[in-house]
Amino acid sequence: MIKERNKVNEAKKTDSLLTETKNNNEELTFQKAGLFATYKTQEELQDYFKKFNGNEQFLVQLGSNLTWNWFVHILKDYTITPKK
């Protein structure tokens, strides 16, 4: 049973959208989530976070920072080319 579970977990890892193997010719496309506002500057985003109190403020900041670091990690091997 444990061996079967490990096989399933390994299969899920290989099916993941994110792998350590990178193809330099691969094109990544990102879209905005329409449900959320897009702040143009870090200052605007921080002003929005100030509307929250205590633990809520910590959690929105944590989520933002985790997302930021994830994007930096994913994009580090890519060249950013603006759309024409």
C-alpha positions in Angstrom: 0.0 0.0 0.0 2.8 2.5 0.9 4.7 1.6 -2.2 1.7 2.2 -4.4 1.1 5.5 -2.7 4.7 6.5 -3.3 4.3 5.6 -7.0 1.2 7.8 -7.2 3.1 10.7 -5.5 6.0 10.3 -7.9 3.7 10.3 -10.9 2.0 13.5 -9.6 5.5 15.2 -9.3 6.3 14.4 -13.0 2.9 15.6 -14.2 3.4 18.9 -12.4 3.4 22.1 -14.4 6.7 23.1 -12.7 9.7 20.9 -13.1 13.4 21.5 -12.6 14.1 20.7 -16.2 13.8 23.9 -18.3 13.5 24.3 -22.0 15.0 27.6 -23.0 12.7 27.8 -26.0 9.6 27.4 -23.9 7.2 30.3 -23.8 5.4 31.1 -20.6 2.1 32.9 -20.6 0.5 34.5 -17.5 -2.9 36.0 -17.2 -4.4 38.3 -14.5 -7.0 36.9 -12.2 -10.0 39.0 -13.0 -11.4 38.6 -9.5 -8.6 40.7 -7.9 -7.4 44.3 -8.4 -3.9 44.9 -9.9 -1.9 47.5 -8.1 0.5 49.4 -10.3 3.2 50.0 -7.6 4.6 48.3 -4.5 3.5 51.4 -2.5 -0.1 51.0 -3.7 -0.1 47.3 -2.7 1.4 48.1 0.7 -1.3 50.8 1.3 -3.9 48.2 0.5 -2.3 45.8 3.0 -2.6 48.5 5.7 -6.4 48.2 5.6 -6.0 44.8 7.4 -5.3 44.4 11.1 -3.0 42.1 13.0 -2.9 38.5 11.8 -4.9 39.3 8.6 -2.2 41.9 7.6 0.5 39.3 8.3 -1.3 36.7 6.1 -1.9 39.0 3.1 1.7 40.1 3.3 2.9 36.5 3.6 0.8 35.4 0.5 2.1 38.3 -1.5 5.7 37.6 -0.6 5.4 33.9 -1.3 3.8 34.6 -4.7 6.6 37.2 -5.5 9.3 34.7 -4.6 7.6 32.0 -6.7 7.5 34.2 -9.8 11.2 35.2 -9.3 12.1 31.5 -9.0 10.1 30.5 -12.1 11.3 33.4 -14.3 15.0 33.4 -13.3 15.9 31.2 -16.4 13.8 33.1 -18.9 14.3 36.3 -20.9 11.3 38.6 -20.6 10.1 39.8 -24.0 7.3 42.4 -24.1 4.3 41.7 -26.3 4.1 43.6 -29.6 
